Amino acid sequence: DAGDGYGYEQGQYKHRIFTTKAGPNNFSMVQETTGAYQPTYRSFQVILFGLPFQAGRCVVDGEITAFGQEGRQVKVEVPEGFGEILFS
């Protein structure tokens, strides 16, 4: 919730579960959310360290998305409500 009251008691919260899967040439992250809270921010910067491959592309919710890569670290900005990120 916003951190300034008891809105969570009326469902004004956002609970996020991130599930990841990694293969030798791909990495995926799935987000599941519950709760009705709408945060003021609209995006996340996701930073992954130590990928065992050079990512050639990033797909967020089915759309090819620009990302940065330096060595084994990748960065991508995604909508806060994304469903799936896939690096391959």
MARDREN-808207 format. One record per atom (N, C-alpha, C, O): residue number from 0; x, y, z; atom name. Coordinates in pm, whole numbers, always signed. Example, Ala and Ser with C-alpha at 12.3 -4.5 7.8 and 13.67 -1.06 7.14 Angstrom:
REM MARDREN-808207
> num | c1 | c2 | c3 | atomo
> 0 | +1319 | -569 | +780 | N
> 0 | +1230 | -450 | +780 | CA
> 0 | +1320 | -330 | +780 | C
> 0 | +1424 | -332 | +846 | O
> 1 | +1285 | -225 | +708 | N
> 1 | +1367 | -106 | +714 | CA
> 1 | +1290 | +3 | +787 | C
> 1 | +1341 | +114 | +804 | O
This chain:
REM MARDREN-808207
> num | c1 | c2 | c3 | atomo
> 0 | +84 | -119 | +0 | N
> 0 | +0 | +0 | +0 | CA
> 0 | +88 | +124 | +0 | C
> 0 | +210 | +114 | -17 | O
> 1 | +28 | +239 | +19 | N
> 1 | +103 | +365 | +16 | CA
> 1 | +190 | +384 | +139 | C
> 1 | +276 | +472 | +141 | O
> 2 | +170 | +302 | +241 | N
> 2 | +254 | +310 | +360 | CA
> 2 | +210 | +416 | +460 | C
> 2 | +283 | +443 | +556 | O
> 3 | +94 | +476 | +439 | N
> 3 | +53 | +585 | +528 | CA
> 3 | -81 | +559 | +597 | C
> 3 | -143 | +653 | +646 | O
> 4 | -125 | +436 | +601 | N
> 4 | -253 | +408 | +665 | CA
> 4 | -283 | +261 | +669 | C
> 4 | -193 | +177 | +677 | O
> 5 | -411 | +229 | +662 | N
> 5 | -457 | +91 | +671 | CA
> 5 | -530 | +46 | +545 | C
> 5 | -617 | -40 | +551 | O
> 6 | -495 | +105 | +433 | N
> 6 | -559 | +70 | +306 | CA
> 6 | -547 | -77 | +272 | C
> 6 | -633 | -132 | +203 | O
> 7 | -441 | -140 | +319 | N
> 7 | -422 | -283 | +289 | CA
> 7 | -536 | -367 | +343 | C
> 7 | -564 | -475 | +291 | O
> 8 | -604 | -319 | +448 | N
> 8 | -716 | -394 | +505 | CA
> 8 | -836 | -397 | +411 | C
> 8 | -922 | -484 | +422 | O
> 9 | -842 | -301 | +316 | N
> 9 | -949 | -296 | +217 | CA
> 9 | -899 | -341 | +79 | C
> 9 | -960 | -308 | -23 | O
> 10 | -790 | -415 | +76 | N
> 10 | -738 | -465 | -50 | CA
> 10 | -647 | -369 | -124 | C
> 10 | -606 | -398 | -237 | O
> 11 | -615 | -256 | -64 | N
> 11 | -528 | -158 | -129 | CA
> 11 | -382 | -194 | -105 | C
> 11 | -311 | -125 | -32 | O
> 12 | -340 | -302 | -167 | N
> 12 | -201 | -348 | -158 | CA
> 12 | -166 | -412 | -292 | C
> 12 | -255 | -442 | -372 | O
> 13 | -40 | -434 | -315 | N
> 13 | +5 | -506 | -434 | CA
> 13 | +108 | -608 | -388 | C
> 13 | +216 | -573 | -342 | O
> 14 | +73 | -735 | -399 | N
> 14 | +163 | -845 | -364 | CA
> 14 | +215 | -903 | -495 | C
> 14 | +138 | -941 | -582 | O
> 15 | +347 | -909 | -507 | N
> 15 | +409 | -956 | -631 | CA
> 15 | +488 | -1083 | -605 | C
> 15 | +561 | -1092 | -507 | O
> 16 | +474 | -1180 | -694 | N
> 16 | +555 | -1302 | -691 | CA
> 16 | +629 | -1308 | -823 | C
> 16 | +568 | -1303 | -930 | O
> 17 | +762 | -1319 | -815 | N
> 17 | +846 | -1330 | -934 | CA
> 17 | +899 | -1473 | -941 | C
> 17 | +960 | -1521 | -846 | O
> 18 | +877 | -1539 | -1052 | N
> 18 | +926 | -1674 | -1074 | CA
> 18 | +1024 | -1669 | -1191 | C
> 18 | +993 | -1613 | -1296 | O
> 19 | +1142 | -1728 | -1172 | N
> 19 | +1242 | -1727 | -1277 | CA
> 19 | +1274 | -1869 | -1323 | C
> 19 | +1264 | -1965 | -1247 | O
> 20 | +1313 | -1879 | -1450 | N
> 20 | +1360 | -2005 | -1507 | CA
> 20 | +1481 | -1972 | -1593 | C
> 20 | +1482 | -1873 | -1666 | O
> 21 | +1583 | -2056 | -1583 | N
> 21 | +1704 | -2032 | -1662 | CA
> 21 | +1745 | -2158 | -1735 | C
> 21 | +1737 | -2269 | -1682 | O
> 22 | +1788 | -2139 | -1857 | N
> 22 | +1846 | -2247 | -1938 | CA
> 22 | +1983 | -2202 | -1984 | C
> 22 | +2025 | -2091 | -1950 | O
> 23 | +2053 | -2283 | -2059 | N
> 23 | +2187 | -2246 | -2102 | CA
> 23 | +2187 | -2125 | -2196 | C
> 23 | +2287 | -2053 | -2203 | O
> 24 | +2076 | -2100 | -2268 | N
> 24 | +2069 | -1989 | -2363 | CA
> 24 | +1946 | -1902 | -2347 | C
> 24 | +1913 | -1825 | -2438 | O
> 25 | +1878 | -1911 | -2233 | N
> 25 | +1762 | -1826 | -2211 | CA
> 25 | +1736 | -1807 | -2062 | C
> 25 | +1781 | -1885 | -1978 | O
> 26 | +1663 | -1701 | -2033 | N
> 26 | +1625 | -1670 | -1895 | CA
> 26 | +1488 | -1605 | -1901 | C
> 26 | +1465 | -1516 | -1983 | O
> 27 | +1396 | -1649 | -1814 | N
> 27 | +1264 | -1586 | -1810 | CA
> 27 | +1227 | -1550 | -1668 | C
> 27 | +1268 | -1614 | -1571 | O
> 28 | +1146 | -1445 | -1658 | N
> 28 | +1091 | -1401 | -1530 | CA
> 28 | +943 | -1375 | -1550 | C
> 28 | +904 | -1299 | -1640 | O
> 29 | +860 | -1438 | -1468 | N
> 29 | +715 | -1420 | -1473 | CA
> 29 | +673 | -1349 | -1345 | C
> 29 | +721 | -1382 | -1237 | O
> 30 | +583 | -1252 | -1358 | N
> 30 | +530 | -1180 | -1243 | CA
> 30 | +382 | -1212 | -1227 | C
> 30 | +305 | -1205 | -1323 | O
> 31 | +343 | -1247 | -1105 | N
> 31 | +203 | -1264 | -1070 | CA
> 31 | +172 | -1162 | -961 | C
> 31 | +252 | -1144 | -869 | O
> 32 | +57 | -1096 | -970 | N
> 32 | +22 | -995 | -870 | CA
> 32 | -118 | -1021 | -815 | C
> 32 | -205 | -1077 | -882 | O
> 33 | -137 | -977 | -692 | N
> 33 | -270 | -973 | -630 | CA
> 33 | -282 | -840 | -560 | C
> 33 | -182 | -777 | -526 | O
> 34 | -404 | -798 | -537 | N
> 34 | -429 | -671 | -469 | CA
> 34 | -466 | -562 | -568 | C
> 34 | -433 | -570 | -686 | O
> 35 | -535 | -462 | -518 | N
> 35 | -590 | -356 | -603 | CA
> 35 | -508 | -228 | -602 | C
> 35 | -540 | -135 | -677 | O
> 36 | -404 | -219 | -520 | N
> 36 | -326 | -95 | -511 | CA
> 36 | -261 | -60 | -644 | C
> 36 | -202 | -146 | -709 | O
> 37 | -273 | +66 | -685 | N
> 37 | -209 | +116 | -806 | CA
> 37 | -94 | +207 | -764 | C
> 37 | -118 | +319 | -717 | O
> 38 | +29 | +163 | -781 | N
> 38 | +143 | +245 | -739 | CA
> 38 | +157 | +369 | -827 | C
> 38 | +103 | +374 | -937 | O
> 39 | +229 | +468 | -777 | N
> 39 | +251 | +590 | -854 | CA
> 39 | +357 | +570 | -962 | C
> 39 | +358 | +643 | -1061 | O
> 40 | +446 | +473 | -944 | N
> 40 | +547 | +446 | -1047 | CA
> 40 | +483 | +360 | -1156 | C
> 40 | +388 | +286 | -1130 | O
> 41 | +536 | +371 | -1276 | N
> 41 | +479 | +300 | -1391 | CA
> 41 | +573 | +195 | -1450 | C
> 41 | +534 | +118 | -1537 | O
> 42 | +697 | +192 | -1402 | N
> 42 | +792 | +97 | -1460 | CA
> 42 | +893 | +51 | -1356 | C
> 42 | +911 | +114 | -1251 | O
> 43 | +959 | -60 | -1387 | N
> 43 | +1070 | -115 | -1309 | CA
> 43 | +1193 | -113 | -1398 | C
> 43 | +1184 | -126 | -1520 | O
> 44 | +1309 | -97 | -1336 | N
> 44 | +1433 | -127 | -1406 | CA
> 44 | +1479 | -262 | -1353 | C
> 44 | +1512 | -275 | -1235 | O
> 45 | +1482 | -361 | -1439 | N
> 45 | +1526 | -495 | -1400 | CA
> 45 | +1673 | -508 | -1439 | C
> 45 | +1710 | -482 | -1553 | O
> 46 | +1755 | -546 | -1342 | N
> 46 | +1898 | -567 | -1365 | CA
> 46 | +1930 | -710 | -1327 | C
> 46 | +1906 | -752 | -1214 | O
> 47 | +1985 | -784 | -1421 | N
> 47 | +2023 | -923 | -1398 | CA
> 47 | +2175 | -934 | -1403 | C
> 47 | +2239 | -877 | -1492 | O
> 48 | +2230 | -1006 | -1308 | N
> 48 | +2374 | -1024 | -1300 | CA
> 48 | +2409 | -1171 | -1327 | C
> 48 | +2340 | -1261 | -1279 | O
> 49 | +2514 | -1194 | -1402 | N
> 49 | +2569 | -1328 | -1416 | CA
> 49 | +2499 | -1419 | -1515 | C
> 49 | +2504 | -1541 | -1499 | O
> 50 | +2434 | -1362 | -1617 | N
> 50 | +2375 | -1450 | -1718 | CA
> 50 | +2486 | -1534 | -1781 | C
> 50 | +2592 | -1481 | -1812 | O
> 51 | +2463 | -1663 | -1802 | N
> 51 | +2568 | -1749 | -1857 | CA
> 51 | +2575 | -1744 | -2010 | C
> 51 | +2639 | -1829 | -2072 | O
> 52 | +2511 | -1644 | -2072 | N
> 52 | +2511 | -1632 | -2218 | CA
> 52 | +2500 | -1485 | -2255 | C
> 52 | +2459 | -1403 | -2172 | O
> 53 | +2534 | -1450 | -2378 | N
> 53 | +2515 | -1316 | -2430 | CA
> 53 | +2372 | -1309 | -2483 | C
> 53 | +2336 | -1382 | -2576 | O
> 54 | +2292 | -1222 | -2425 | N
> 54 | +2153 | -1209 | -2469 | CA
> 54 | +2148 | -1140 | -2605 | C
> 54 | +2211 | -1036 | -2625 | O
> 55 | +2074 | -1197 | -2697 | N
> 55 | +2057 | -1138 | -2829 | CA
> 55 | +1928 | -1059 | -2842 | C
> 55 | +1916 | -970 | -2926 | O
> 56 | +1832 | -1092 | -2755 | N
> 56 | +1706 | -1017 | -2758 | CA
> 56 | +1634 | -1031 | -2626 | C
> 56 | +1659 | -1121 | -2546 | O
> 57 | +1543 | -937 | -2606 | N
> 57 | +1457 | -934 | -2487 | CA
> 57 | +1314 | -917 | -2535 | C
> 57 | +1285 | -829 | -2616 | O
> 58 | +1225 | -1001 | -2484 | N
> 58 | +1083 | -994 | -2519 | CA
> 58 | +1005 | -975 | -2390 | C
> 58 | +1017 | -1055 | -2297 | O
> 59 | +926 | -868 | -2385 | N
> 59 | +843 | -839 | -2268 | CA
> 59 | +697 | -848 | -2311 | C
> 59 | +652 | -772 | -2396 | O
> 60 | +626 | -942 | -2252 | N
> 60 | +484 | -963 | -2285 | CA
> 60 | +461 | -973 | -2437 | C
> 60 | +366 | -917 | -2491 | O
> 61 | +550 | -1047 | -2503 | N
> 61 | +535 | -1072 | -2645 | CA
> 61 | +592 | -966 | -2737 | C
> 61 | +588 | -983 | -2859 | O
> 62 | +644 | -856 | -2682 | N
> 62 | +698 | -747 | -2763 | CA
> 62 | +850 | -741 | -2748 | C
> 62 | +901 | -741 | -2636 | O
> 63 | +922 | -735 | -2861 | N
> 63 | +1067 | -718 | -2855 | CA
> 63 | +1095 | -583 | -2791 | C
> 63 | +1036 | -482 | -2829 | O
> 64 | +1186 | -582 | -2694 | N
> 64 | +1213 | -464 | -2613 | CA
> 64 | +1362 | -435 | -2610 | C
> 64 | +1444 | -526 | -2600 | O
> 65 | +1398 | -307 | -2620 | N
> 65 | +1538 | -266 | -2612 | CA
> 65 | +1592 | -292 | -2472 | C
> 65 | +1520 | -278 | -2373 | O
> 66 | +1719 | -330 | -2465 | N
> 66 | +1783 | -354 | -2336 | CA
> 66 | +1931 | -322 | -2348 | C
> 66 | +1985 | -311 | -2458 | O
> 67 | +1995 | -306 | -2234 | N
> 67 | +2138 | -281 | -2231 | CA
> 67 | +2211 | -402 | -2176 | C
> 67 | +2158 | -475 | -2092 | O
> 68 | +2333 | -422 | -2224 | N
> 68 | +2411 | -535 | -2175 | CA
> 68 | +2557 | -492 | -2165 | C
> 68 | +2612 | -433 | -2257 | O
> 69 | +2616 | -524 | -2051 | N
> 69 | +2758 | -498 | -2029 | CA
> 69 | +2816 | -621 | -1964 | C
> 69 | +2791 | -649 | -1847 | O
> 70 | +2894 | -695 | -2040 | N
> 70 | +2946 | -822 | -1988 | CA
> 70 | +2831 | -917 | -1961 | C
> 70 | +2750 | -946 | -2049 | O
> 71 | +2826 | -967 | -1837 | N
> 71 | +2721 | -1062 | -1799 | CA
> 71 | +2607 | -995 | -1724 | C
> 71 | +2529 | -1062 | -1656 | O
> 72 | +2596 | -864 | -1737 | N
> 72 | +2487 | -789 | -1672 | CA
> 72 | +2396 | -731 | -1780 | C
> 72 | +2444 | -673 | -1878 | O
> 73 | +2264 | -747 | -1762 | N
> 73 | +2168 | -687 | -1854 | CA
> 73 | +2071 | -599 | -1775 | C
> 73 | +2040 | -627 | -1659 | O
> 74 | +2024 | -493 | -1841 | N
> 74 | +1927 | -400 | -1782 | CA
> 74 | +1815 | -379 | -1882 | C
> 74 | +1837 | -365 | -2002 | O
> 75 | +1694 | -375 | -1829 | N
> 75 | +1578 | -346 | -1913 | CA
> 75 | +1474 | -274 | -1829 | C
> 75 | +1454 | -308 | -1712 | O
> 76 | +1408 | -175 | -1888 | N
> 76 | +1297 | -107 | -1821 | CA
> 76 | +1168 | -170 | -1871 | C
> 76 | +1146 | -182 | -1991 | O
> 77 | +1082 | -209 | -1776 | N
> 77 | +958 | -279 | -1810 | CA
> 77 | +841 | -212 | -1738 | C
> 77 | +861 | -150 | -1634 | O
> 78 | +719 | -225 | -1791 | N
> 78 | +602 | -174 | -1720 | CA
> 78 | +587 | -245 | -1585 | C
> 78 | +619 | -363 | -1573 | O
> 79 | +540 | -174 | -1484 | N
> 79 | +530 | -234 | -1350 | CA
> 79 | +436 | -354 | -1348 | C
> 79 | +449 | -440 | -1261 | O
> 80 | +344 | -361 | -1440 | N
> 80 | +250 | -472 | -1442 | CA
> 80 | +284 | -580 | -1544 | C
> 80 | +196 | -654 | -1586 | O
> 81 | +411 | -589 | -1585 | N
> 81 | +448 | -687 | -1687 | CA
> 81 | +409 | -828 | -1644 | C
> 81 | +395 | -856 | -1525 | O
> 82 | +392 | -915 | -1742 | N
> 82 | +361 | -1055 | -1715 | CA
> 82 | +483 | -1144 | -1727 | C
> 82 | +510 | -1227 | -1640 | O
> 83 | +561 | -1127 | -1839 | N
> 83 | +677 | -1212 | -1860 | CA
> 83 | +788 | -1137 | -1933 | C
> 83 | +762 | -1060 | -2026 | O
> 84 | +911 | -1159 | -1889 | N
> 84 | +1031 | -1110 | -1955 | CA
> 84 | +1108 | -1234 | -2000 | C
> 84 | +1125 | -1329 | -1924 | O
> 85 | +1156 | -1232 | -2125 | N
> 85 | +1236 | -1343 | -2175 | CA
> 85 | +1361 | -1288 | -2242 | C
> 85 | +1353 | -1208 | -2335 | O
> 86 | +1477 | -1331 | -2194 | N
> 86 | +1605 | -1302 | -2260 | CA
> 86 | +1650 | -1428 | -2331 | C
> 86 | +1641 | -1538 | -2275 | O
> 87 | +1698 | -1412 | -2453 | N
> 87 | +1752 | -1527 | -2526 | CA
> 87 | +1862 | -1480 | -2618 | C
> 87 | +1921 | -1561 | -2690 | O
